[in-house]
Amino acid sequence: MYVFIFVALLVVDTGANAGGWALDRRLTAPEDPYAALGAIVMYGRPVEDIRAVWLHILGWIVKAFFLPLMFVYLCSSLTSFLSAISGGSPPGAIDWHRLGIDLFFLYDVIFAAAGYSLMLRILDTHIRTVEPTAFGWIVCLICYQPFYSVTFSYLAFSDQARWQAALPEGYLLQSLWGFAILFCLVSVLGAAVPAA
């Protein structure tokens, strides 16, 4: 067992060194925040641009917060989607609407989880900048768990009235309303993707 662990660590260390060497040879400016942070930690050397190091640390905090969160959201969306497609009863308008919503959020969190997982400088997908103000962080974080549950308890805007109950099953208006909601979600997705 210990031999396996030793060999695995040796392979990881060799791969990390080879990756670092390949990255340094490819980059036009290899002196990045990693190098500046290493100079601070290893040699106590002051850096010229401490703001870049601070933004780099904030970027890792963003990644440490959102990667597990998006993975949990991905698992939840996948479970919800799989249960929606494995239902035994014949689908109605509400079932198709729920399936569309589940598929939309599954698509959304797959890309979010993959994006946070593959934030690598060698792929040129690293974080370029981070919101430096506390106000910006607060505005962002209140929209996600665990902060959202606290915020929602004080700013509860739902009165538990659902449009599915207000519009009778089987009528055209219910189908149109569900389609309108899905259309709005897809429009938001289209607005979030930059034009090529």
Secondary structure, DSSP 8 states (H G I E B T S, - for coil): -HHHHHHHHHHHHHHHHHHHHHHHHH-S----HHHHHHHHHHH----S-HHHHHHHHHHHHHHHHHHHHHHHHHHHHHHHHHHHHT--S---HHHHHHHHHHHHHHHHHHHHHHHHHT--TTTT-S------SHHHHHHHHTTSTTHHHHHHHHS----S--HHHHS-TT-HHHHHHHHHHHHHHHHHHHHHS---
